[in-house]
C-alpha cells in the first residue's frame, strides 16, 4: 500500500502546469555537464581547460552522469530512474525495522505521503540516493551487518558531504550507545568504520593535491562564525516543521523525548536525523523545492515518530485513540502541502493554503521562492525556460560566446558554451581560488562580476512586463546577490557596469524537447554592445507609401516596431497595426517581429500609406523589446531613425 501511494504521489507531483512530465532541477544539470566533460574532455571541470575545482558536491552523481554520457544515454532518464528506485527501496528498508507489527506501517506511510520524498524522486539530484544510503546504513548499524554498514557509509560519503556527520554520529553510538541483542549490547563493529574513514582521508589528500584546499566548498563555511547564515538555516528548519504538514509529529517527538517514552532505536534515529539537520542549519539551507536538503534523513525522523507512538501505545493502549487521529491529520496536511493551492469543494482554502506555503522573515529575503508544491512548480517552470534558452544559445550564438547567469546548470549543459556563475558556485569568481557552496546565500560583488567582458548576461527567468522599471530590475539583483545591497551608490555602480549592454529578446523554442517549435514568449538577455548585433532601420517614403526596412548581422531577435509623427497641431500621433494614425499613449505598429540575419539585403517590417494630413510631417521609427512600453527604460533597441513624409 505504501509503495503504491508513494509511486502515485511521485508521478502526480512532478508535472508541468500543462500536465507533461517535468525535467530535473536546475542544479542537477550541473552534474550532467561535469559528467559529459569528464568523458569527452578528460576532466570533470565546469569549463574545459580550467583548473581542477569542485563544482558539484556529489562525486558519485557526476560519475553517474559520466556513465550516461559514455553509454550515449540520457543522464536525465538515468538519474530520475535511480531517484525513483531509491525512494521505493528506501520505503522497503524502512519497513524492515518493525516488520511484524501494524505500527511498523507508520513510518513507511508517512514517507509515502511526504511531498519532499515524492519531489526528490524525479529531481535528478542525489537526494533520493542519499536517503536510501542513510536508511541502509542505520539499518545495518542496528542489526550488526558490518559489511553492509561499511559499504553504505562509504557510498554515502561519495554522495553527499553531510555523510561525514552520519559517520561521526554512528561512530559515537558504537562507542557509548550500541544496540542491544538478546544477550546484551551487540558485539562492537569497529572494522566497519575503517573503509569510510580511509575514504575521507584519501578524499582530503586528493583535494589538497588537485585543488590546493583541505576543505570542500561545502565544509569550509561550516568553520566560519556567521550568525546571519545560521539564522536563515534555523528558519529553514522551522519552515519545514510548520509548512510540510508534519507539525503535530514534531510535537509528538518533543513530548515523547521529554517524558522518556521513546525506544533506544527511535532515539538514535532521531539523533542522527537531528545531527544531519543541524549541519543543514549551519550551512544555511538551500533554495531547492520541498526542503530537499532535509530529505536524506527524513525516513529516520519518521522512524523516530513511529517508535515514539509505539512506546506510548504499548504502555497505554487507550492512547491509540489519540495517536491514529494525529497521524490522520498529519497525512492530510502533508497531502495538502503537495497540492496546488485551491478551494476544496465548498471550502474556500486557496488563500489560506497559499499563505501557509509563503516564506516569511529572513528566509523570505534569502529564498523568496514559495514552499511546498508552489515552489516545485516554480522550479519546474524556471528549468524549462532555462532549457529553452540553452537550446537557443547552442544553435544561434557563436561557439566562443561567454555567458553570465545565476542559473548555470541548464544553460551550461544544453548550450555547451563557456558559462560563468554570478554566485560563484560552479566556477570561482575573480579573486577567489575556490567556488562557493551550493548551500546558504552567497553574496558577491555584482558590479565587479559584470566587468569581465561577458558577451551575454541572463538577468532573470521569464519575461519583462510593461510595469518593470530599471530600478526594480537592479534592486532585485542587489537584494538577492550583492554583498552591499540596493543602496543608491551601488545601483549607480551597477548601472555603469551595464552601460555596455543592451537588453534584447530572443526567440527560444516552446519546449526544449521540440527545438523547432517557436515560443510565443521571447526570453530577455543583456547583450554586450557590438557593431552589427542590433538591427538597423531604414525609412523609405515613395509615392505616398511609407516603408520600414531592417538590416541585421546578429542572431535572431524578437522586436516590436513603433512609429510616431507630429501632426499639424503639434500633437504626437502613433501608427496602429491597422494603418491608421491616432493620438494616444505610445503604441506599436507591429508586434513580435522576428528579425534574422539579412546579409547584404534588407527585410521589410512595415508598409503603410501616408495620409494627406501628415504630409510634410517628420516620422520617427524605432524598435523595442516586446512586452514593454515603447518609451520604457531598457525597452528601446538600437537607434531610432526619422524621415519626412511626402
Secondary structure, 3 states (H helix, E strand, C coil): CHHHHHHHHHHHHCECCCCCECCCCCCHHHHHHHHHHHHHCCCCCCCCCCCCCCCCCCHHHHHHHHHHHHCCCCHHHHHHHHHHHHHHHHHHHHHHHHCCCHHHHHHHHHHHHCHHHHHHHCCCCCHHHHHHHHHHHHHHHHHCCHHHHHHHHHHHHHHCCCHHHHHHHHHHHHHHCCCEECCEECCCCCCHHHHHHHHHHHHHHHHHHHHCCCCCHHHHHHHCCCHHHHHHHHHHHHHHHHHCCCHHHHHHHHHHHHHCCCCHHHHHHHHHHHHHHHHHHHHCCCCCHHHHHHHHHHHHHHHHHHHHHHHHHHHCHHHHHHHHHHHHHHHHHHHHHCCCCCCECCECCHHHHHHHCCCCHHHHHHCCCCCHHHHHHHHHHHHHHHHHHHHHHHHHCCCCCEEEECCHHHHHHHHCCEEEECCCCCCCCCCCCCCCCCCCCCCECHHHHCCCCCCEEECCCCCCCCCCCHHHHHHHHHHHHECCCCCHHHHHHHHHHHHHEEEEEECCEEECCEEEEECCCCEEEEEECCCCCCCEEEEEEECCEEEEEEECCCCCEEEEEEEEEECCCCCEEEECCCCCEECCCCCCCEEEEEECCCCCCCEEEEEEECCHHHCCCEEEEEEECCCCCCCCCCCEEEEEEEEECC
